[in-house]
Amino acid sequence: FNTQQKLLLEAAVLSTAGCVSNWTVDSPTFSLTDSAIVSGNEFVSAKKLSVVQLYLISGALSAQRQFTFTFHCGNLHGSLLVTTNSPPHAGNLLISPRSGSEAKTVFNFSAILWTDLDLPLRYRFGYIDYASGLNLVIRQ
């Protein structure tokens, strides 16, 4: 799983009795409270199929780790193992020329020798506008 994406987990529940649902994760350093857009803590009605979601913000999970998420509702439970990807490594970013003026100088960007287990790699070049704080993409 790419840690820079949002993560959506869903549990389909059909219980004979109503129950209060919740999600847990096996990491003592990870907080569902701080990372969830939708927490999945809700009342599930009896004898009615319900879908309970856990929706995490992008960047919530650490790279190159495994997390076991467990859904609970009364005496029902189920677990899911999520393995996160590590970012590409060992490459170089070449920019030519090394200096110039914006809107006057044509800069060439080259990303070479990057490796990753998940292929193909996609590249995105851009810059940060410090006045607005926005990350502006030039080319993907």
PASEBA-1860 file (N, C-alpha, C; in nm, 3 decimals):
! residues 140
1> FNTQQKLL> 0.084/-0.118/0.000/0.000/0.000/0.000/0.089/0.125/0.000 ~ 0.055/0.220/-0.083/0.127/0.346/-0.092/0.082/0.438/0.023 ~ 0.172/0.473/0.112/0.136/0.550/0.231/0.093/0.693/0.199 ~ 0.116/0.740/0.078/0.074/0.876/0.041/-0.069/0.880/-0.011 ~ -0.138/0.766/-0.008/-0.278/0.761/-0.048/-0.366/0.743/0.075 ~ -0.492/0.781/0.062/-0.589/0.755/0.168/-0.621/0.605/0.169 ~ -0.655/0.553/0.285/-0.686/0.411/0.298/-0.831/0.396/0.344 ~ -0.908/0.316/0.270/-1.046/0.289/0.305/-1.061/0.140/0.334
9> LEAAVLST> -1.105/0.107/0.456/-1.136/-0.030/0.495/-1.287/-0.038/0.520 ~ -1.347/-0.148/0.477/-1.491/-0.165/0.497/-1.518/-0.302/0.557 ~ -1.614/-0.306/0.648/-1.660/-0.433/0.706/-1.810/-0.443/0.682 ~ -1.853/-0.555/0.624/-1.996/-0.583/0.606/-2.042/-0.663/0.727 ~ -2.146/-0.614/0.795/-2.189/-0.674/0.921/-2.337/-0.711/0.913 ~ -2.369/-0.834/0.952/-2.506/-0.880/0.969/-2.510/-0.951/1.103 ~ -2.567/-0.884/1.202/-2.566/-0.935/1.339/-2.709/-0.967/1.384 ~ -2.722/-1.070/1.466/-2.854/-1.105/1.518/-2.899/-1.007/1.626
17> AGCVSNWT> -2.803/-0.937/1.687/-2.835/-0.836/1.789/-2.762/-0.707/1.751 ~ -2.817/-0.595/1.788/-2.749/-0.469/1.763/-2.617/-0.463/1.838 ~ -2.522/-0.387/1.784/-2.392/-0.377/1.849/-2.327/-0.244/1.811 ~ -2.230/-0.204/1.891/-2.152/-0.085/1.862/-2.020/-0.129/1.799 ~ -1.992/-0.077/1.682/-1.872/-0.119/1.610/-1.753/-0.029/1.641 ~ -1.636/-0.084/1.626/-1.513/-0.005/1.633/-1.400/-0.079/1.565 ~ -1.297/-0.004/1.526/-1.176/-0.058/1.465/-1.061/-0.039/1.562 ~ -0.969/-0.135/1.562/-0.844/-0.121/1.637/-0.728/-0.154/1.544
25> VDSPTFSL> -0.609/-0.111/1.585/-0.488/-0.142/1.508/-0.381/-0.187/1.606 ~ -0.294/-0.276/1.563/-0.197/-0.340/1.652/-0.072/-0.257/1.679 ~ -0.071/-0.130/1.644/0.048/-0.047/1.662/0.031/0.049/1.780 ~ 0.121/0.042/1.879/0.109/0.133/1.994/0.143/0.278/1.959 ~ 0.212/0.300/1.848/0.252/0.437/1.811/0.157/0.501/1.711 ~ 0.056/0.427/1.665/-0.038/0.477/1.565/-0.171/0.509/1.631 ~ -0.225/0.626/1.604/-0.352/0.668/1.665/-0.462/0.674/1.559 ~ -0.562/0.588/1.573/-0.678/0.594/1.484/-0.754/0.725/1.502
33> TDSAIVSG> -0.758/0.774/1.624/-0.830/0.898/1.653/-0.773/1.016/1.574 ~ -0.639/1.023/1.565/-0.575/1.134/1.495/-0.571/1.116/1.344 ~ -0.590/0.994/1.295/-0.570/0.965/1.153/-0.696/0.933/1.075 ~ -0.809/0.917/1.142/-0.930/0.873/1.074/-1.015/0.990/1.025 ~ -1.054/0.983/0.898/-1.154/1.075/0.843/-1.291/1.023/0.885 ~ -1.309/0.892/0.874/-1.429/0.822/0.921/-1.380/0.713/1.015 ~ -1.427/0.714/1.139/-1.370/0.626/1.242/-1.430/0.487/1.247 ~ -1.551/0.467/1.196/-1.614/0.335/1.202/-1.676/0.302/1.335
41> NEFVSAKK> -1.683/0.399/1.425/-1.747/0.378/1.555/-1.893/0.419/1.542 ~ -1.981/0.319/1.530/-2.123/0.348/1.512/-2.207/0.232/1.559 ~ -2.335/0.258/1.579/-2.429/0.154/1.618/-2.473/0.079/1.493 ~ -2.470/-0.054/1.500/-2.513/-0.140/1.390/-2.643/-0.207/1.433 ~ -2.747/-0.187/1.354/-2.879/-0.242/1.386/-2.881/-0.393/1.369 ~ -2.968/-0.459/1.447/-2.984/-0.604/1.439/-3.051/-0.643/1.308 ~ -3.008/-0.757/1.254/-3.070/-0.822/1.138/-3.078/-0.731/1.015 ~ -2.983/-0.640/1.005/-2.977/-0.550/0.889/-2.832/-0.545/0.842
49> LSVVQLYL> -2.810/-0.573/0.714/-2.674/-0.568/0.661/-2.625/-0.423/0.662 ~ -2.513/-0.402/0.728/-2.453/-0.269/0.738/-2.309/-0.275/0.690 ~ -2.263/-0.167/0.631/-2.123/-0.154/0.592/-2.063/-0.044/0.678 ~ -1.960/-0.080/0.754/-1.894/0.014/0.844/-1.755/0.044/0.788 ~ -1.725/0.172/0.774/-1.599/0.212/0.711/-1.500/0.269/0.811 ~ -1.373/0.248/0.780/-1.262/0.317/0.845/-1.187/0.384/0.731 ~ -1.174/0.515/0.736/-1.113/0.591/0.628/-1.001/0.675/0.687 ~ -0.876/0.646/0.645/-0.759/0.713/0.701/-0.705/0.819/0.605
57> ISGALSAQ> -0.651/0.925/0.662/-0.590/1.032/0.583/-0.464/0.981/0.514 ~ -0.425/1.047/0.406/-0.300/1.010/0.340/-0.183/1.044/0.432 ~ -0.081/0.962/0.429/0.036/0.983/0.512/0.020/0.933/0.655 ~ -0.092/0.870/0.687/-0.116/0.824/0.825/-0.028/0.706/0.864 ~ -0.001/0.617/0.769/0.075/0.496/0.799/0.222/0.513/0.763 ~ 0.309/0.455/0.843/0.453/0.459/0.818/0.488/0.364/0.704 ~ 0.593/0.398/0.631/0.638/0.315/0.519/0.709/0.190/0.569 ~ 0.703/0.087/0.488/0.774/-0.040/0.508/0.738/-0.106/0.642
65> RQFTFTFH> 0.607/-0.113/0.670/0.558/-0.174/0.793/0.435/-0.258/0.764 ~ 0.395/-0.336/0.863/0.270/-0.411/0.855/0.181/-0.368/0.970 ~ 0.054/-0.351/0.939/-0.046/-0.311/1.038/-0.162/-0.410/1.030 ~ -0.206/-0.459/1.145/-0.324/-0.544/1.150/-0.440/-0.461/1.203 ~ -0.539/-0.439/1.118/-0.660/-0.368/1.157/-0.766/-0.471/1.191 ~ -0.832/-0.453/1.305/-0.936/-0.546/1.348/-1.066/-0.471/1.367 ~ -1.173/-0.526/1.310/-1.307/-0.471/1.324/-1.379/-0.550/1.433 ~ -1.447/-0.478/1.522/-1.522/-0.541/1.632/-1.666/-0.489/1.630
73> CGNLHGSL> -1.759/-0.579/1.656/-1.899/-0.541/1.675/-1.963/-0.652/1.757 ~ -1.986/-0.625/1.887/-2.036/-0.729/1.976/-1.937/-0.845/1.980 ~ -1.988/-0.969/1.955/-1.898/-1.084/1.954/-1.842/-1.113/1.814 ~ -1.867/-1.025/1.718/-1.815/-1.041/1.582/-1.683/-0.965/1.570 ~ -1.590/-1.023/1.495/-1.466/-0.951/1.467/-1.399/-1.011/1.343 ~ -1.319/-0.931/1.281/-1.242/-0.974/1.164/-1.119/-0.886/1.150 ~ -1.010/-0.942/1.099/-0.884/-0.868/1.088/-0.835/-0.864/0.945 ~ -0.755/-0.763/0.917/-0.697/-0.743/0.785/-0.555/-0.692/0.803
81> LVTTNSPP> -0.461/-0.755/0.733/-0.321/-0.714/0.738/-0.293/-0.619/0.622 ~ -0.238/-0.501/0.652/-0.201/-0.402/0.551/-0.050/-0.387/0.555 ~ 0.015/-0.411/0.441/0.159/-0.395/0.429/0.186/-0.268/0.348 ~ 0.266/-0.178/0.404/0.294/-0.052/0.336/0.422/-0.062/0.255 ~ 0.423/0.012/0.148/0.536/0.014/0.056/0.642/0.111/0.107 ~ 0.765/0.090/0.063/0.869/0.188/0.090/0.882/0.276/-0.034 ~ 0.930/0.398/-0.017/0.946/0.484/-0.134/1.059/0.434/-0.222 ~ 1.059/0.475/-0.350/1.172/0.440/-0.437/1.303/0.490/-0.377
89> HAGNLLIS> 1.414/0.424/-0.412/1.542/0.461/-0.353/1.657/0.446/-0.452 ~ 1.773/0.497/-0.413/1.901/0.483/-0.481/1.911/0.557/-0.614 ~ 1.822/0.649/-0.640/1.827/0.720/-0.767/1.885/0.859/-0.755 ~ 1.890/0.926/-0.868/1.939/1.063/-0.875/1.839/1.151/-0.947 ~ 1.832/1.276/-0.903/1.756/1.377/-0.972/1.857/1.477/-1.026 ~ 1.860/1.490/-1.158/1.953/1.582/-1.223/1.875/1.701/-1.277 ~ 1.924/1.821/-1.249/1.862/1.945/-1.297/1.967/2.023/-1.373 ~ 1.930/2.062/-1.495/2.024/2.136/-1.578/1.951/2.253/-1.644
97> PRSGSEAK> 2.007/2.372/-1.640/2.130/2.414/-1.573/2.109/2.422/-1.422 ~ 2.219/2.438/-1.346/2.214/2.441/-1.200/2.159/2.572/-1.145 ~ 2.159/2.678/-1.224/2.104/2.805/-1.179/2.039/2.875/-1.298 ~ 1.953/2.971/-1.268/1.883/3.045/-1.371/1.773/3.128/-1.311 ~ 1.691/3.186/-1.393/1.581/3.272/-1.349/1.448/3.211/-1.394 ~ 1.351/3.213/-1.302/1.220/3.159/-1.337/1.162/3.239/-1.453 ~ 1.088/3.173/-1.539/1.022/3.230/-1.656/1.122/3.275/-1.764 ~ 1.251/3.262/-1.739/1.351/3.296/-1.841/1.436/3.176/-1.881
105> TVFNFSAI> 1.469/3.092/-1.783/1.558/2.979/-1.806/1.475/2.851/-1.821 ~ 1.507/2.770/-1.920/1.445/2.639/-1.936/1.527/2.540/-1.854 ~ 1.463/2.478/-1.755/1.529/2.379/-1.671/1.488/2.240/-1.718 ~ 1.584/2.149/-1.727/1.559/2.010/-1.762/1.575/1.924/-1.637 ~ 1.474/1.842/-1.608/1.475/1.752/-1.495/1.490/1.610/-1.547 ~ 1.578/1.531/-1.486/1.593/1.390/-1.521/1.600/1.308/-1.393 ~ 1.516/1.207/-1.383/1.519/1.113/-1.269/1.573/0.982/-1.322 ~ 1.690/0.940/-1.271/1.753/0.819/-1.323/1.793/0.725/-1.210
113> LWTDLDLP> 1.797/0.598/-1.242/1.847/0.490/-1.155/1.763/0.465/-1.030 ~ 1.636/0.510/-1.026/1.550/0.483/-0.913/1.503/0.339/-0.920 ~ 1.492/0.272/-0.804/1.444/0.134/-0.798/1.333/0.122/-0.695 ~ 1.244/0.028/-0.720/1.132/0.002/-0.630/1.075/-0.135/-0.664 ~ 1.015/-0.200/-0.567/0.952/-0.330/-0.590/0.825/-0.316/-0.672 ~ 0.756/-0.204/-0.659/0.630/-0.181/-0.730/0.657/-0.100/-0.856 ~ 0.645/-0.167/-0.969/0.669/-0.103/-1.098/0.540/-0.096/-1.178 ~ 0.525/-0.007/-1.271/0.624/0.092/-1.313/0.626/0.212/-1.219
121> LRYRFGYI> 0.737/0.283/-1.218/0.748/0.406/-1.141/0.685/0.520/-1.220 ~ 0.625/0.613/-1.148/0.571/0.735/-1.210/0.643/0.852/-1.148 ~ 0.674/0.950/-1.227/0.747/1.067/-1.182/0.657/1.190/-1.187 ~ 0.679/1.279/-1.090/0.608/1.406/-1.088/0.710/1.514/-1.053 ~ 0.722/1.614/-1.139/0.817/1.723/-1.117/0.739/1.850/-1.086 ~ 0.791/1.928/-0.994/0.722/2.052/-0.960/0.806/2.135/-0.865 ~ 0.740/2.226/-0.799/0.806/2.313/-0.704/0.706/2.358/-0.599 ~ 0.757/2.414/-0.492/0.672/2.466/-0.385/0.670/2.617/-0.395
129> DYASGLNL> 0.550/2.673/-0.402/0.532/2.818/-0.400/0.532/2.859/-0.252 ~ 0.642/2.918/-0.207/0.656/2.949/-0.065/0.558/3.056/-0.019 ~ 0.511/3.141/-0.108/0.414/3.243/-0.069/0.281/3.180/-0.029 ~ 0.237/3.078/-0.106/0.107/3.016/-0.078/0.121/2.883/-0.004 ~ 0.242/2.823/-0.009/0.262/2.692/0.051/0.215/2.578/-0.037 ~ 0.173/2.608/-0.160/0.121/2.506/-0.249/0.233/2.432/-0.321 ~ 0.212/2.300/-0.340/0.302/2.216/-0.417/0.248/2.216/-0.560 ~ 0.317/2.280/-0.652/0.270/2.297/-0.789/0.339/2.198/-0.881
137> VIRQ> 0.260/2.118/-0.951/0.314/2.015/-1.040/0.337/2.076/-1.178 ~ 0.457/2.053/-1.230/0.490/2.099/-1.364/0.456/1.990/-1.466 ~ 0.498/1.867/-1.437/0.474/1.756/-1.530/0.474/1.626/-1.452 ~ 0.385/1.535/-1.495/0.378/1.402/-1.434/0.422/1.298/-1.534
END
